[in-house]
Amino acid sequence: MTQKLMDAEQALALVREHSPAPVAETCRVDEAAGRILHADAASPETLPPFDNSAMDGFALGGGAEPVAAGTELAIEGEQAAGSLAARGGSGAFEIMTGARMPDGLDRVIPVENTERLDNPPRVRLNSDVARHQNVRHAGTDVRKGQAVLAAGTQLEPRHIMLAAALGMAQLPVAARPRVAAISTGRELVDDPGQALVSGQIRNSNGPYLAAGVPQAGAELVHQATVGDNADAFIAEVKHAREAGAQLLVSTGAVSMGRYDFIPQAVEQLGGEILFHKLAIRPGMPMLFARLGEGTLFFGLPGNPASAAMGMRFFVEPAIRHMLGLPPERPWRVPLKADYVQKRRMRYHLKARLGLQADGRLAVEVLPGQQSYRIRPLADANAWVVTPPDTTALAAGALVDVYGHSHLQPPYPEVEIA
């Protein structure tokens, strides 16, 4: 009897169900770039903290009415950025951009609209000056206690700028999930400087995962390569647990061949297999299990495109859940050309997103979709995911488009030829 394959959405629901909730920790603001904010952040201060001048000029008083052009005022003092509070009178204060407004003064005339006179020192106004003109008022950017950053925000330099301006020394962030990566296969060579002998290939999945785990917002705590040997694999799982791994990812040995030992190794570890084989291309043999002590395990196929797909569309959703983020939402973009697939199954396709000559976005499915091919993956800037209930999509049909990482949107090329 043919085994019925689980569909991708059921599998993803199991991944989210068994992934642990996020854990909060504090992070120094100058080290917080790239982290995920765990809770809403409110401002402890007002920004700007005081009324200040928007330009170099002269600060004046005057009440509700404009001070008329031609008025001459005595120069009573000077306010530079960083000067302490001063008290203004009936004259004018020379003032610099960002300097605190003297108490009692309520407008600024630009220096280029004035004429400085001597004996005694005074300033003549060459234009009318209205109340509040060229003054930045306290709290017009942020009020004390106002919510400024929302939980789930991936902190970027612009967020760090705001937090620093508000005196936030630390921010509550989601702890990075701890991940271990194990490549399997006696044919694999890790050392790029080692010459290959007959039957050997270079390990590309290991470096891919080592680079992809931090990009996904997690921490790689252990990495290893083992041959087609269950005992060696189980030993590396033990080392990964000792390193604090919450999530283990392996590549290879999950299909039906003589050396595909991962399902049996999971059983020897006392694990519970939650799914094995999905109605997807590439990566159908993928396995997901829960090991003892709550450790999650993903067994990805060994072909490079299959491993990349499994990391992007199944491991990353687990990491996303552990960071406290909601399920990812794709872009919906029209296909540049017709696309036909062999079976009614969810396909994950290497693709290039770009702008057409008319300025509209479009996405093209790249040639070379076979799971062993790496070059098309390097050429791609996005993934297209097709619905499982069709075999043909016409040019212009809207399809789901994802970037290379769940924390980074797809970046369109300037133009698709």
C-alpha positions as CSV (number, residue, x, y, z in Angstrom):
1,M,0.0,0.0,0.0
2,T,1.3,3.4,-0.9
3,Q,2.0,5.7,2.1
4,K,-0.1,8.8,2.1
5,L,2.2,11.8,2.4
6,M,1.5,14.5,5.0
7,D,0.9,17.9,3.4
8,A,3.1,20.9,4.3
9,E,0.6,22.9,6.3
10,Q,-0.1,20.0,8.6
11,A,3.7,19.5,9.0
12,L,4.2,23.2,9.8
13,A,1.4,23.1,12.3
14,L,3.2,20.3,14.1
15,V,6.5,22.2,14.0
16,R,4.9,25.3,15.6
17,E,3.0,23.1,18.2
18,H,6.1,21.4,19.4
19,S,8.5,24.4,19.3
20,P,9.0,26.0,22.7
21,A,7.8,29.5,23.5
22,P,10.3,32.4,23.4
23,V,12.5,33.1,26.4
24,A,13.3,36.8,27.3
25,E,16.7,38.2,28.1
26,T,18.1,41.7,28.3
27,C,20.6,43.0,25.8
28,R,22.7,46.2,25.8
29,V,21.3,48.6,23.3
30,D,24.7,48.8,21.4
31,E,24.6,45.0,21.0
32,A,21.0,44.7,20.1
33,A,21.1,45.1,16.3
34,G,19.5,42.1,14.6
35,R,17.8,40.9,17.8
36,I,14.0,40.4,18.1
37,L,12.3,42.6,20.7
38,H,10.5,40.4,23.2
39,A,8.1,43.0,24.7
40,D,6.8,46.5,23.8
41,A,9.2,49.2,24.8
42,A,8.0,52.6,26.2
43,S,10.0,55.7,26.3
44,P,11.6,56.6,29.7
45,E,12.2,60.2,28.6
46,T,10.8,63.0,26.4
47,L,12.4,63.7,23.0
48,P,13.5,66.4,22.5
49,P,14.0,66.8,26.2
50,F,13.7,70.7,26.0
51,D,12.7,73.4,23.6
52,N,15.6,74.0,21.2
53,S,16.5,76.0,18.2
54,A,16.1,74.5,14.7
55,M,18.8,76.7,13.3
56,D,21.6,79.2,13.9
57,G,20.2,82.6,14.6
58,F,18.8,84.8,17.4
59,A,16.2,83.7,20.0
60,L,13.5,86.3,20.8
61,G,10.4,86.8,22.9
62,G,7.3,88.6,21.9
63,G,4.0,87.1,22.8
64,A,1.3,86.2,20.4
65,E,2.1,88.8,17.7
66,P,5.0,88.6,15.2
67,V,8.1,90.7,16.0
68,A,8.3,93.1,13.0
69,A,11.1,93.5,10.5
70,G,13.3,96.5,11.3
71,T,13.1,95.9,15.1
72,E,16.5,96.3,16.8
73,L,17.2,94.3,20.0
74,A,20.1,94.3,22.4
75,I,22.2,91.1,22.4
76,E,21.8,89.7,25.9
77,G,23.8,86.5,25.7
78,E,24.7,83.4,23.7
79,Q,23.4,79.8,23.8
80,A,25.5,77.0,22.2
81,A,24.4,73.4,22.0
82,G,25.1,72.0,25.4
83,S,24.7,75.3,27.3
84,L,22.7,75.2,30.5
85,A,19.4,76.8,30.9
86,A,19.4,80.6,30.7
87,R,16.7,83.3,31.3
88,G,15.8,85.6,28.4
89,G,14.7,89.2,28.8
90,S,13.5,91.9,26.4
91,G,16.5,91.5,24.1
92,A,17.9,88.7,21.9
93,F,20.1,85.7,22.5
94,E,22.5,84.5,19.8
95,I,21.7,80.8,19.5
96,M,23.1,77.7,17.7
97,T,21.2,74.8,16.2
98,G,20.1,72.4,18.9
99,A,20.8,74.8,21.7
100,R,18.3,75.0,24.5
101,M,15.9,78.0,24.2
102,P,16.4,80.5,27.0
103,D,13.4,80.6,29.3
104,G,10.9,83.3,28.3
105,L,11.9,83.3,24.6
106,D,9.7,81.7,22.1
107,R,11.0,82.2,18.5
108,V,14.2,82.1,16.4
109,I,15.1,84.3,13.4
110,P,17.8,82.7,11.1
111,V,21.1,84.5,11.3
112,E,21.0,85.3,7.5
113,N,17.8,87.3,8.1
114,T,19.5,89.6,10.6
115,E,22.1,92.4,10.7
116,R,24.5,92.6,13.6
117,L,25.2,96.1,14.9
118,D,27.8,97.5,17.4
119,N,28.0,100.2,20.0
120,P,26.1,98.8,21.8
121,P,25.9,95.2,20.5
122,R,22.5,94.7,19.0
123,V,20.7,92.9,16.1
124,R,18.4,94.3,13.5
125,L,15.6,92.0,12.1
126,N,15.3,91.9,8.4
127,S,12.0,89.8,8.4
128,D,9.0,89.4,10.7
129,V,9.4,86.6,13.3
130,A,6.2,84.7,14.3
131,R,5.7,83.0,17.7
132,H,7.2,79.4,17.8
133,Q,9.0,80.0,14.4
134,N,12.1,77.8,14.1
135,V,11.6,76.2,17.6
136,R,11.6,72.5,18.2
137,H,9.4,71.9,21.2
138,A,10.0,69.3,23.9
139,G,8.2,66.1,23.4
140,T,7.2,66.7,19.8
141,D,9.1,63.6,18.7
142,V,8.4,61.3,21.7
143,R,6.4,61.7,24.9
144,K,7.6,60.1,28.1
145,G,5.8,56.8,28.6
146,Q,4.8,56.6,24.9
147,A,5.1,53.1,23.2
148,V,8.0,53.4,20.7
149,L,9.0,49.9,19.7
150,A,6.7,46.9,19.3
151,A,7.3,43.4,20.4
152,G,8.5,41.3,17.5
153,T,10.5,44.1,15.9
154,Q,13.8,43.0,14.4
155,L,16.1,45.7,15.7
156,E,17.9,47.7,13.1
157,P,20.2,50.7,13.3
158,R,17.3,53.0,13.1
159,H,15.7,51.4,16.1
160,I,19.0,51.6,18.0
161,M,19.2,55.3,17.2
162,L,15.8,55.9,18.8
163,A,16.5,53.7,21.8
164,A,19.9,55.5,22.4
165,A,18.3,58.9,22.1
166,L,15.8,58.0,24.7
167,G,18.4,56.7,27.2
168,M,17.4,53.0,26.9
169,A,20.6,51.3,28.1
170,Q,19.1,47.8,27.7
171,L,16.3,46.2,25.7
172,P,14.2,43.1,26.3
173,V,14.9,40.6,23.5
174,A,14.1,37.0,22.7
175,A,16.9,34.6,23.5
176,R,18.5,33.2,20.4
177,P,17.5,29.5,19.9
178,R,20.5,27.2,20.3
179,V,21.0,25.0,17.2
180,A,23.3,22.1,16.3
181,A,24.1,21.0,12.8
182,I,25.3,17.5,11.8
183,S,26.2,16.5,8.3
184,T,26.1,12.8,7.5
185,G,27.8,10.8,4.7
186,R,31.1,9.0,4.4
187,E,31.6,10.7,1.0
188,L,31.8,14.2,2.6
189,V,35.1,16.1,2.8
190,D,35.1,19.1,5.1
191,D,38.6,20.5,4.4
192,P,38.4,22.6,1.2
193,G,42.1,22.2,0.7
194,Q,42.0,18.5,0.7
195,A,42.1,16.8,-2.7
196,L,39.2,14.5,-3.5
197,V,39.6,10.9,-4.2
198,S,37.1,8.8,-6.2
199,G,33.6,8.9,-4.8
200,Q,34.2,11.9,-2.5
201,I,32.4,15.2,-2.6
202,R,32.9,18.4,-0.6
203,N,30.6,19.1,2.3
204,S,28.4,22.1,1.2
205,N,25.4,21.5,3.6
206,G,27.5,22.0,6.7
207,P,28.8,25.5,5.7
208,Y,25.3,26.4,4.4
209,L,23.7,25.6,7.8
210,A,26.6,27.3,9.7
211,A,25.9,30.5,7.8
212,G,22.1,30.2,7.7
213,V,21.5,29.5,11.4
214,P,22.8,33.0,12.6
215,Q,21.0,34.6,9.7
216,A,17.8,33.1,10.9
217,G,18.3,34.6,14.3
218,A,19.6,31.6,16.1
219,E,23.0,30.6,17.6
220,L,25.0,27.7,16.3
221,V,26.4,25.9,19.3
222,H,27.7,22.7,17.8
223,Q,28.6,21.4,14.3
224,A,29.9,18.1,13.2
225,T,30.3,15.7,10.2
226,V,29.9,11.9,10.6
227,G,29.9,9.0,8.3
228,D,27.0,6.6,7.6
229,N,27.2,5.3,11.2
230,A,24.4,5.5,13.7
231,D,26.7,5.2,16.8
232,A,28.8,8.1,15.6
233,F,25.7,10.2,14.9
234,I,24.2,9.4,18.4
235,A,27.5,10.4,20.0
236,E,27.3,13.8,18.2
237,V,23.8,14.3,19.3
238,K,25.0,13.8,22.9
239,H,27.7,16.4,22.3
240,A,25.1,18.8,20.9
241,R,22.9,18.4,23.9
242,E,25.9,19.0,26.2
243,A,26.5,22.3,24.3
244,G,22.9,23.3,25.1
245,A,21.3,22.7,21.7
246,Q,17.5,23.0,21.8
247,L,17.2,22.2,18.1
248,L,19.2,19.7,16.1
249,V,19.4,19.7,12.3
250,S,21.0,16.9,10.3
251,T,21.4,16.5,6.5
252,G,21.4,13.1,4.7
253,A,20.4,9.5,5.6
254,V,16.6,10.1,5.9
255,S,15.4,8.3,2.8
256,M,15.0,4.6,2.1
257,G,18.5,3.5,1.2
258,R,20.7,0.9,3.0
259,Y,22.7,3.7,4.8
260,D,19.7,5.9,5.6
261,F,20.0,5.3,9.4
262,I,18.4,8.5,10.8
263,P,14.9,7.1,11.6
264,Q,16.5,4.2,13.5
265,A,18.9,6.5,15.3
266,V,16.0,8.7,16.4
267,E,14.3,5.6,17.9
268,Q,17.5,4.5,19.6
269,L,17.6,8.0,21.2
270,G,14.1,7.5,22.5
271,G,12.6,10.1,20.2
272,E,9.1,10.4,18.8
273,I,8.9,10.9,15.0
274,L,6.2,13.4,14.3
275,F,6.4,13.3,10.5
276,H,8.6,11.5,7.9
277,K,8.0,12.2,4.2
278,L,5.9,15.1,3.0
279,A,4.0,16.0,-0.1
280,I,6.6,18.5,-1.2
281,R,9.3,19.0,-3.8
282,P,12.2,19.0,-3.2
283,G,12.8,17.4,0.2
284,M,10.1,14.8,0.3
285,P,11.9,12.5,2.8
286,M,12.3,15.1,5.5
287,L,11.8,14.0,9.1
288,F,10.8,15.9,12.2
289,A,11.0,14.4,15.7
290,R,11.0,15.3,19.3
291,L,13.9,13.8,21.3
292,G,14.1,13.5,25.1
293,E,14.2,16.7,27.3
294,G,12.2,18.6,24.6
295,T,15.0,18.7,22.0
296,L,13.6,19.2,18.5
297,F,15.2,17.3,15.6
298,F,15.0,17.9,11.9
299,G,16.4,15.3,9.5
300,L,16.8,17.1,6.2
301,P,17.7,15.2,2.9
302,G,21.3,15.4,1.8
303,N,20.8,16.9,-1.7
304,P,21.8,20.6,-1.4
305,A,18.6,22.2,-2.7
306,S,16.6,19.9,-0.5
307,A,18.6,20.8,2.6
308,A,18.3,24.5,1.8
309,M,14.5,24.2,1.3
310,G,14.1,22.2,4.6
311,M,16.1,24.9,6.5
312,R,14.2,27.7,4.9
313,F,10.7,26.4,5.1
314,F,10.6,24.1,8.1
315,V,13.6,24.8,10.4
316,E,13.2,28.6,10.2
317,P,9.5,28.5,11.1
318,A,10.5,26.7,14.3
319,I,13.2,29.3,15.0
320,R,10.6,32.0,14.2
321,H,8.2,30.6,16.8
322,M,11.0,30.4,19.4
323,L,11.7,34.1,18.8
324,G,8.1,35.0,19.5
325,L,7.2,35.9,15.9
326,P,3.9,35.1,14.1
327,P,3.9,32.8,11.1
328,E,5.6,34.3,8.1
329,R,3.5,35.9,5.3
330,P,4.7,35.7,1.7
331,W,4.7,38.4,-0.9
332,R,2.2,37.8,-3.7
333,V,3.8,38.5,-7.0
334,P,2.8,37.7,-10.7
335,L,4.8,35.1,-12.6
336,K,6.8,36.4,-15.5
337,A,6.2,33.3,-17.6
338,D,4.0,30.2,-17.7
339,Y,5.1,27.4,-15.3
340,V,4.2,23.7,-15.4
341,Q,5.1,21.2,-12.7
342,K,4.9,17.4,-12.9
343,R,2.7,16.6,-9.9
344,R,0.0,18.1,-7.8
345,M,2.3,18.9,-4.9
346,R,3.7,21.9,-3.1
347,Y,6.9,22.9,-4.9
348,H,9.7,25.2,-3.5
349,L,11.3,26.8,-6.5
350,K,14.5,28.7,-6.9
351,A,13.5,32.1,-8.4
352,R,14.5,35.6,-9.3
353,L,12.4,38.6,-8.3
354,G,12.8,41.8,-10.2
355,L,11.3,44.9,-11.8
356,Q,10.1,44.7,-15.4
357,A,10.6,47.5,-17.8
358,D,7.2,49.0,-16.9
359,G,8.3,49.2,-13.2
360,R,6.1,46.3,-12.0
361,L,7.4,43.4,-9.9
362,A,7.5,40.0,-11.5
363,V,9.1,36.7,-10.5
364,E,10.7,34.1,-12.8
365,V,11.2,30.4,-12.0
366,L,14.9,29.6,-12.8
367,P,16.0,26.6,-14.8
368,G,17.8,23.9,-12.9
369,Q,15.3,23.0,-10.2
370,Q,16.9,19.5,-9.6
371,S,17.7,19.0,-6.0
372,Y,21.4,18.3,-6.6
373,R,22.0,21.7,-8.3
374,I,23.6,24.5,-6.3
375,R,24.4,27.1,-8.9
376,P,20.7,28.0,-9.5
377,L,20.3,28.4,-5.8
378,A,23.2,30.9,-5.7
379,D,21.7,32.7,-8.7
380,A,18.3,33.0,-7.1
381,N,17.2,35.9,-4.9
382,A,13.9,34.4,-3.8
383,W,11.8,31.3,-3.5
384,V,8.5,30.7,-5.2
385,V,6.1,28.3,-3.4
386,T,3.4,26.8,-5.6
387,P,-0.1,25.6,-4.4
388,P,-0.4,21.8,-4.2
389,D,-3.7,21.7,-6.1
390,T,-2.4,22.6,-9.6
391,T,0.2,21.5,-12.2
392,A,0.1,24.6,-14.4
393,L,0.3,28.3,-13.6
394,A,-0.1,31.0,-16.4
395,A,2.1,34.1,-16.8
396,G,0.6,36.8,-14.6
397,A,-0.7,34.4,-12.0
398,L,0.0,35.5,-8.4
399,V,2.3,33.2,-6.5
400,D,3.8,33.2,-3.0
401,V,7.3,34.6,-2.9
402,Y,9.8,34.4,0.0
403,G,13.3,35.7,0.6
404,H,16.3,33.6,1.4
405,S,15.7,34.1,5.2
406,H,12.5,34.6,7.2
407,L,14.1,37.7,8.8
408,Q,14.9,39.3,5.4
409,P,12.4,40.2,2.7
410,P,13.2,39.3,-0.9
411,Y,15.2,42.0,-2.6
412,P,14.1,42.6,-6.3
413,E,16.7,42.9,-9.0
414,V,16.7,46.2,-10.8
415,E,15.1,44.7,-13.9
416,I,14.2,41.3,-15.3
417,A,15.2,41.3,-19.0
